């Protein structure tokens, strides 16, 4: 499964590189904003994955615990 956050970080880097090369100040500003948005999405994707992984881990722990005895 491809790592979405890595793809988003790669796109952010491409936007930053393009911003450094352009001579148009408006294009530079837009590319920097776009890079920032890609990085924000990358952090979100990483956080989402961590939350899902934690939930699955918790579910697996619950499934592997022996049933509680009724008193």
Gaussian input, Z-matrix of N, CA and C with variables (Angstrom, degrees):
# hf/3-21g

backbone

0 1
 N
 C     1     B1
 C     2     B2     1     A1
 N     3     B3     2     A2     1     D1
 C     4     B4     3     A3     2     D2
 C     5     B5     4     A4     3     D3
 N     6     B6     5     A5     4     D4
 C     7     B7     6     A6     5     D5
 C     8     B8     7     A7     6     D6
 N     9     B9     8     A8     7     D7
 C    10    B10     9     A9     8     D8
 C    11    B11    10    A10     9     D9
 N    12    B12    11    A11    10    D10
 C    13    B13    12    A12    11    D11
 C    14    B14    13    A13    12    D12
 N    15    B15    14    A14    13    D13
 C    16    B16    15    A15    14    D14
 C    17    B17    16    A16    15    D15
 N    18    B18    17    A17    16    D16
 C    19    B19    18    A18    17    D17
 C    20    B20    19    A19    18    D18
 N    21    B21    20    A20    19    D19
 C    22    B22    21    A21    20    D20
 C    23    B23    22    A22    21    D21
 N    24    B24    23    A23    22    D22
 C    25    B25    24    A24    23    D23
 C    26    B26    25    A25    24    D24
 N    27    B27    26    A26    25    D25
 C    28    B28    27    A27    26    D26
 C    29    B29    28    A28    27    D27
 N    30    B30    29    A29    28    D28
 C    31    B31    30    A30    29    D29
 C    32    B32    31    A31    30    D30
 N    33    B33    32    A32    31    D31
 C    34    B34    33    A33    32    D32
 C    35    B35    34    A34    33    D33
 N    36    B36    35    A35    34    D34
 C    37    B37    36    A36    35    D35
 C    38    B38    37    A37    36    D36
 N    39    B39    38    A38    37    D37
 C    40    B40    39    A39    38    D38
 C    41    B41    40    A40    39    D39
 N    42    B42    41    A41    40    D40
 C    43    B43    42    A42    41    D41
 C    44    B44    43    A43    42    D42
 N    45    B45    44    A44    43    D43
 C    46    B46    45    A45    44    D44
 C    47    B47    46    A46    45    D45
 N    48    B48    47    A47    46    D46
 C    49    B49    48    A48    47    D47
 C    50    B50    49    A49    48    D48
 N    51    B51    50    A50    49    D49
 C    52    B52    51    A51    50    D50
 C    53    B53    52    A52    51    D51
 N    54    B54    53    A53    52    D52
 C    55    B55    54    A54    53    D53
 C    56    B56    55    A55    54    D54
 N    57    B57    56    A56    55    D55
 C    58    B58    57    A57    56    D56
 C    59    B59    58    A58    57    D57
 N    60    B60    59    A59    58    D58
 C    61    B61    60    A60    59    D59
 C    62    B62    61    A61    60    D60
 N    63    B63    62    A62    61    D61
 C    64    B64    63    A63    62    D62
 C    65    B65    64    A64    63    D63
 N    66    B66    65    A65    64    D64
 C    67    B67    66    A66    65    D65
 C    68    B68    67    A67    66    D66
 N    69    B69    68    A68    67    D67
 C    70    B70    69    A69    68    D68
 C    71    B71    70    A70    69    D69
 N    72    B72    71    A71    70    D70
 C    73    B73    72    A72    71    D71
 C    74    B74    73    A73    72    D72
 N    75    B75    74    A74    73    D73
 C    76    B76    75    A75    74    D74
 C    77    B77    76    A76    75    D75
 N    78    B78    77    A77    76    D76
 C    79    B79    78    A78    77    D77
 C    80    B80    79    A79    78    D78
 N    81    B81    80    A80    79    D79
 C    82    B82    81    A81    80    D80
 C    83    B83    82    A82    81    D81
 N    84    B84    83    A83    82    D82
 C    85    B85    84    A84    83    D83
 C    86    B86    85    A85    84    D84
 N    87    B87    86    A86    85    D85
 C    88    B88    87    A87    86    D86
 C    89    B89    88    A88    87    D87
 N    90    B90    89    A89    88    D88
 C    91    B91    90    A90    89    D89
 C    92    B92    91    A91    90    D90
 N    93    B93    92    A92    91    D91
 C    94    B94    93    A93    92    D92
 C    95    B95    94    A94    93    D93
 N    96    B96    95    A95    94    D94
 C    97    B97    96    A96    95    D95
 C    98    B98    97    A97    96    D96
 N    99    B99    98    A98    97    D97
 C   100   B100    99    A99    98    D98
 C   101   B101   100   A100    99    D99
 N   102   B102   101   A101   100   D100
 C   103   B103   102   A102   101   D101
 C   104   B104   103   A103   102   D102
 N   105   B105   104   A104   103   D103
 C   106   B106   105   A105   104   D104
 C   107   B107   106   A106   105   D105
 N   108   B108   107   A107   106   D106
 C   109   B109   108   A108   107   D107
 C   110   B110   109   A109   108   D108
 N   111   B111   110   A110   109   D109
 C   112   B112   111   A111   110   D110
 C   113   B113   112   A112   111   D111
 N   114   B114   113   A113   112   D112
 C   115   B115   114   A114   113   D113
 C   116   B116   115   A115   114   D114
 N   117   B117   116   A116   115   D115
 C   118   B118   117   A117   116   D116
 C   119   B119   118   A118   117   D117
 N   120   B120   119   A119   118   D118
 C   121   B121   120   A120   119   D119
 C   122   B122   121   A121   120   D120
 N   123   B123   122   A122   121   D121
 C   124   B124   123   A123   122   D122
 C   125   B125   124   A124   123   D123
 N   126   B126   125   A125   124   D124
 C   127   B127   126   A126   125   D125
 C   128   B128   127   A127   126   D126
 N   129   B129   128   A128   127   D127
 C   130   B130   129   A129   128   D128
 C   131   B131   130   A130   129   D129
 N   132   B132   131   A131   130   D130
 C   133   B133   132   A132   131   D131
 C   134   B134   133   A133   132   D132
 N   135   B135   134   A134   133   D133
 C   136   B136   135   A135   134   D134
 C   137   B137   136   A136   135   D135
 N   138   B138   137   A137   136   D136
 C   139   B139   138   A138   137   D137
 C   140   B140   139   A139   138   D138
 N   141   B141   140   A140   139   D139
 C   142   B142   141   A141   140   D140
 C   143   B143   142   A142   141   D141
 N   144   B144   143   A143   142   D142
 C   145   B145   144   A144   143   D143
 C   146   B146   145   A145   144   D144
 N   147   B147   146   A146   145   D145
 C   148   B148   147   A147   146   D146
 C   149   B149   148   A148   147   D147
 N   150   B150   149   A149   148   D148
 C   151   B151   150   A150   149   D149
 C   152   B152   151   A151   150   D150
 N   153   B153   152   A152   151   D151
 C   154   B154   153   A153   152   D152
 C   155   B155   154   A154   153   D153
 N   156   B156   155   A155   154   D154
 C   157   B157   156   A156   155   D155
 C   158   B158   157   A157   156   D156
 N   159   B159   158   A158   157   D157
 C   160   B160   159   A159   158   D158
 C   161   B161   160   A160   159   D159
 N   162   B162   161   A161   160   D160
 C   163   B163   162   A162   161   D161
 C   164   B164   163   A163   162   D162
 N   165   B165   164   A164   163   D163
 C   166   B166   165   A165   164   D164
 C   167   B167   166   A166   165   D165
 N   168   B168   167   A167   166   D166
 C   169   B169   168   A168   167   D167
 C   170   B170   169   A169   168   D168
 N   171   B171   170   A170   169   D169
 C   172   B172   171   A171   170   D170
 C   173   B173   172   A172   171   D171
 N   174   B174   173   A173   172   D172
 C   175   B175   174   A174   173   D173
 C   176   B176   175   A175   174   D174
 N   177   B177   176   A176   175   D175
 C   178   B178   177   A177   176   D176
 C   179   B179   178   A178   177   D177
 N   180   B180   179   A179   178   D178
 C   181   B181   180   A180   179   D179
 C   182   B182   181   A181   180   D180
 N   183   B183   182   A182   181   D181
 C   184   B184   183   A183   182   D182
 C   185   B185   184   A184   183   D183
 N   186   B186   185   A185   184   D184
 C   187   B187   186   A186   185   D185
 C   188   B188   187   A187   186   D186
 N   189   B189   188   A188   187   D187
 C   190   B190   189   A189   188   D188
 C   191   B191   190   A190   189   D189
 N   192   B192   191   A191   190   D190
 C   193   B193   192   A192   191   D191
 C   194   B194   193   A193   192   D192
 N   195   B195   194   A194   193   D193
 C   196   B196   195   A195   194   D194
 C   197   B197   196   A196   195   D195
 N   198   B198   197   A197   196   D196
 C   199   B199   198   A198   197   D197
 C   200   B200   199   A199   198   D198
 N   201   B201   200   A200   199   D199
 C   202   B202   201   A201   200   D200
 C   203   B203   202   A202   201   D201
 N   204   B204   203   A203   202   D202
 C   205   B205   204   A204   203   D203
 C   206   B206   205   A205   204   D204
 N   207   B207   206   A206   205   D205
 C   208   B208   207   A207   206   D206
 C   209   B209   208   A208   207   D207
 N   210   B210   209   A209   208   D208
 C   211   B211   210   A210   209   D209
 C   212   B212   211   A211   210   D210

   B1=1.4517
   B2=1.5263
   B3=1.3239
   B4=1.4633
   B5=1.5259
   B6=1.3116
   B7=1.4564
   B8=1.5261
   B9=1.3093
   B10=1.4629
   B11=1.5198
   B12=1.3312
   B13=1.4585
   B14=1.5330
   B15=1.3350
   B16=1.4700
   B17=1.5250
   B18=1.3344
   B19=1.4682
   B20=1.5261
   B21=1.3174
   B22=1.4619
   B23=1.5339
   B24=1.3193
   B25=1.4765
   B26=1.5310
   B27=1.3178
   B28=1.4658
   B29=1.5335
   B30=1.3282
   B31=1.4650
   B32=1.5318
   B33=1.3119
   B34=1.4645
   B35=1.5274
   B36=1.3169
   B37=1.4692
   B38=1.5271
   B39=1.3276
   B40=1.4763
   B41=1.5233
   B42=1.3209
   B43=1.4617
   B44=1.5287
   B45=1.3223
   B46=1.4762
   B47=1.5300
   B48=1.3218
   B49=1.4617
   B50=1.5254
   B51=1.3238
   B52=1.4652
   B53=1.5267
   B54=1.3184
   B55=1.4698
   B56=1.5237
   B57=1.3144
   B58=1.4680
   B59=1.5306
   B60=1.3309
   B61=1.4687
   B62=1.5229
   B63=1.3147
   B64=1.4640
   B65=1.5300
   B66=1.3215
   B67=1.4682
   B68=1.5246
   B69=1.3205
   B70=1.4665
   B71=1.5313
   B72=1.3400
   B73=1.4642
   B74=1.5345
   B75=1.3260
   B76=1.4729
   B77=1.5199
   B78=1.3248
   B79=1.4640
   B80=1.5275
   B81=1.3317
   B82=1.4697
   B83=1.5284
   B84=1.3247
   B85=1.4676
   B86=1.5280
   B87=1.3208
   B88=1.4715
   B89=1.5262
   B90=1.3246
   B91=1.4633
   B92=1.5304
   B93=1.3174
   B94=1.4680
   B95=1.5248
   B96=1.3236
   B97=1.4709
   B98=1.5238
   B99=1.3271
   B100=1.4605
   B101=1.5346
   B102=1.3227
   B103=1.4673
   B104=1.5212
   B105=1.3204
   B106=1.4639
   B107=1.5311
   B108=1.3243
   B109=1.4679
   B110=1.5405
   B111=1.3292
   B112=1.4646
   B113=1.5268
   B114=1.3371
   B115=1.4663
   B116=1.5259
   B117=1.3204
   B118=1.4644
   B119=1.5294
   B120=1.3216
   B121=1.4646
   B122=1.5295
   B123=1.3174
   B124=1.4705
   B125=1.5224
   B126=1.3242
   B127=1.4700
   B128=1.5197
   B129=1.3029
   B130=1.4628
   B131=1.5263
   B132=1.3274
   B133=1.4635
   B134=1.5219
   B135=1.3267
   B136=1.4613
   B137=1.5141
   B138=1.3327
   B139=1.4604
   B140=1.5221
   B141=1.3358
   B142=1.4643
   B143=1.5229
   B144=1.3238
   B145=1.4526
   B146=1.5231
   B147=1.3380
   B148=1.4620
   B149=1.5271
   B150=1.3229
   B151=1.4647
   B152=1.5291
   B153=1.3189
   B154=1.4712
   B155=1.5208
   B156=1.3236
   B157=1.4584
   B158=1.5285
   B159=1.3309
   B160=1.4651
   B161=1.5306
   B162=1.3210
   B163=1.4663
   B164=1.5307
   B165=1.3262
   B166=1.4685
   B167=1.5266
   B168=1.3188
   B169=1.4640
   B170=1.5203
   B171=1.3204
   B172=1.4656
   B173=1.5312
   B174=1.3238
   B175=1.4652
   B176=1.5261
   B177=1.3245
   B178=1.4606
   B179=1.5269
   B180=1.3184
   B181=1.4618
   B182=1.5236
   B183=1.3320
   B184=1.4621
   B185=1.5223
   B186=1.3191
   B187=1.4706
   B188=1.5161
   B189=1.3283
   B190=1.4584
   B191=1.5307
   B192=1.3279
   B193=1.4679
   B194=1.5269
   B195=1.3361
   B196=1.4738
   B197=1.5319
   B198=1.3120
   B199=1.4711
   B200=1.5314
   B201=1.3197
   B202=1.4742
   B203=1.5258
   B204=1.3279
   B205=1.4598
   B206=1.5168
   B207=1.3033
   B208=1.4652
   B209=1.5103
   B210=1.2996
   B211=1.4655
   B212=1.5016
   A1=108.59
   A2=118.14
   A3=120.10
   A4=110.88
   A5=114.62
   A6=120.68
   A7=108.74
   A8=115.58
   A9=121.18
   A10=111.92
   A11=117.18
   A12=119.15
   A13=111.32
   A14=116.99
   A15=119.62
   A16=110.72
   A17=116.73
   A18=120.44
   A19=110.65
   A20=116.39
   A21=120.53
   A22=111.46
   A23=116.61
   A24=119.87
   A25=111.05
   A26=115.67
   A27=120.21
   A28=110.32
   A29=116.43
   A30=119.87
   A31=111.03
   A32=116.88
   A33=120.62
   A34=110.13
   A35=116.80
   A36=120.91
   A37=110.75
   A38=116.65
   A39=119.75
   A40=110.90
   A41=117.30
   A42=120.70
   A43=110.80
   A44=116.78
   A45=120.71
   A46=110.79
   A47=117.20
   A48=120.72
   A49=110.72
   A50=116.09
   A51=119.90
   A52=110.22
   A53=117.07
   A54=120.71
   A55=110.87
   A56=116.97
   A57=120.85
   A58=111.60
   A59=116.54
   A60=120.30
   A61=113.57
   A62=117.49
   A63=119.37
   A64=111.60
   A65=114.71
   A66=119.72
   A67=111.09
   A68=116.94
   A69=121.90
   A70=109.16
   A71=118.14
   A72=120.18
   A73=113.31
   A74=117.19
   A75=119.61
   A76=110.97
   A77=116.71
   A78=120.55
   A79=109.82
   A80=116.71
   A81=120.58
   A82=110.36
   A83=116.56
   A84=120.06
   A85=111.81
   A86=115.99
   A87=120.16
   A88=111.03
   A89=117.22
   A90=120.35
   A91=111.06
   A92=117.22
   A93=120.52
   A94=110.24
   A95=116.74
   A96=119.83
   A97=110.62
   A98=116.34
   A99=120.87
   A100=110.42
   A101=117.10
   A102=120.98
   A103=110.39
   A104=116.58
   A105=120.52
   A106=111.19
   A107=116.57
   A108=120.85
   A109=110.75
   A110=116.43
   A111=119.55
   A112=110.94
   A113=117.14
   A114=120.27
   A115=111.32
   A116=116.19
   A117=119.96
   A118=110.35
   A119=116.31
   A120=120.59
   A121=111.19
   A122=117.09
   A123=120.80
   A124=110.49
   A125=116.70
   A126=119.65
   A127=110.45
   A128=117.20
   A129=122.02
   A130=110.63
   A131=117.03
   A132=120.66
   A133=110.38
   A134=116.81
   A135=120.74
   A136=110.31
   A137=116.98
   A138=121.46
   A139=110.59
   A140=116.93
   A141=120.75
   A142=110.53
   A143=116.84
   A144=120.30
   A145=110.53
   A146=116.73
   A147=120.67
   A148=110.76
   A149=117.01
   A150=121.00
   A151=110.70
   A152=116.39
   A153=120.19
   A154=110.01
   A155=117.10
   A156=120.78
   A157=111.13
   A158=117.26
   A159=120.97
   A160=110.69
   A161=116.92
   A162=120.56
   A163=110.81
   A164=116.80
   A165=120.14
   A166=110.03
   A167=116.49
   A168=120.67
   A169=110.59
   A170=117.32
   A171=121.44
   A172=111.15
   A173=115.97
   A174=119.61
   A175=110.70
   A176=116.41
   A177=119.78
   A178=110.69
   A179=117.44
   A180=121.03
   A181=109.94
   A182=116.27
   A183=120.74
   A184=110.88
   A185=116.95
   A186=121.26
   A187=112.79
   A188=116.79
   A189=119.21
   A190=112.57
   A191=117.52
   A192=120.42
   A193=109.31
   A194=116.09
   A195=118.17
   A196=109.91
   A197=117.00
   A198=119.57
   A199=110.22
   A200=114.56
   A201=119.55
   A202=108.93
   A203=115.72
   A204=121.48
   A205=109.77
   A206=114.60
   A207=119.68
   A208=108.68
   A209=116.54
   A210=120.39
   A211=111.55
   D1=125.77
   D2=-178.76
   D3=-66.64
   D4=148.22
   D5=179.27
   D6=-86.00
   D7=104.65
   D8=-176.75
   D9=-59.95
   D10=-39.42
   D11=-177.72
   D12=-65.20
   D13=-35.22
   D14=177.40
   D15=-66.82
   D16=-41.20
   D17=177.18
   D18=-60.05
   D19=-42.97
   D20=-179.76
   D21=-66.35
   D22=-38.84
   D23=176.95
   D24=-65.45
   D25=-37.77
   D26=178.02
   D27=-63.46
   D28=-42.66
   D29=177.94
   D30=-64.64
   D31=-38.43
   D32=177.32
   D33=-60.97
   D34=-42.75
   D35=179.23
   D36=-63.97
   D37=-39.67
   D38=177.78
   D39=-63.30
   D40=-39.81
   D41=177.97
   D42=-64.61
   D43=-43.35
   D44=178.33
   D45=-61.49
   D46=-42.97
   D47=178.93
   D48=-62.50
   D49=-43.18
   D50=178.84
   D51=-64.89
   D52=-37.53
   D53=178.70
   D54=-63.36
   D55=-36.36
   D56=179.26
   D57=-69.60
   D58=-30.06
   D59=-176.73
   D60=-85.35
   D61=-26.55
   D62=-173.85
   D63=-75.95
   D64=149.87
   D65=176.31
   D66=-101.51
   D67=-7.15
   D68=-179.84
   D69=-85.27
   D70=114.98
   D71=-177.64
   D72=-62.39
   D73=-34.90
   D74=178.75
   D75=-67.61
   D76=-42.82
   D77=177.99
   D78=-64.42
   D79=-40.25
   D80=179.15
   D81=-60.47
   D82=-47.83
   D83=179.36
   D84=-60.05
   D85=-42.45
   D86=-179.51
   D87=-66.57
   D88=-40.70
   D89=178.80
   D90=-65.43
   D91=-37.48
   D92=177.92
   D93=-67.13
   D94=-41.58
   D95=176.82
   D96=-62.55
   D97=-41.15
   D98=179.20
   D99=-64.66
   D100=-42.31
   D101=177.48
   D102=-60.43
   D103=-43.48
   D104=178.79
   D105=-61.64
   D106=-39.52
   D107=178.72
   D108=-65.95
   D109=-42.20
   D110=176.54
   D111=-59.54
   D112=-42.24
   D113=179.30
   D114=-65.92
   D115=-38.83
   D116=177.17
   D117=-61.78
   D118=-43.75
   D119=178.12
   D120=-65.26
   D121=-36.35
   D122=178.63
   D123=-63.92
   D124=-43.75
   D125=177.82
   D126=-63.57
   D127=-39.89
   D128=178.80
   D129=-64.55
   D130=-43.27
   D131=179.86
   D132=-62.92
   D133=-39.79
   D134=178.65
   D135=-65.62
   D136=-43.75
   D137=179.74
   D138=-64.72
   D139=-41.92
   D140=178.66
   D141=-61.34
   D142=-43.85
   D143=-179.79
   D144=-63.58
   D145=-42.03
   D146=179.87
   D147=-62.50
   D148=-39.59
   D149=179.66
   D150=-66.28
   D151=-42.99
   D152=178.83
   D153=-64.58
   D154=-44.36
   D155=179.79
   D156=-60.87
   D157=-42.18
   D158=178.53
   D159=-63.31
   D160=-41.99
   D161=-179.80
   D162=-64.68
   D163=-42.77
   D164=179.60
   D165=-65.37
   D166=-41.70
   D167=178.42
   D168=-60.65
   D169=-44.04
   D170=177.92
   D171=-61.38
   D172=-43.11
   D173=179.70
   D174=-63.34
   D175=-39.54
   D176=179.91
   D177=-66.92
   D178=-36.83
   D179=177.69
   D180=-64.26
   D181=-44.14
   D182=-179.85
   D183=-62.14
   D184=-39.82
   D185=179.62
   D186=-67.82
   D187=-28.20
   D188=-175.62
   D189=-92.20
   D190=-9.04
   D191=179.11
   D192=-77.12
   D193=140.45
   D194=177.42
   D195=-66.45
   D196=151.65
   D197=179.60
   D198=-63.45
   D199=145.60
   D200=179.18
   D201=-77.45
   D202=142.16
   D203=177.35
   D204=-78.96
   D205=138.28
   D206=176.05
   D207=-83.36
   D208=138.76
   D209=179.76
   D210=-104.98

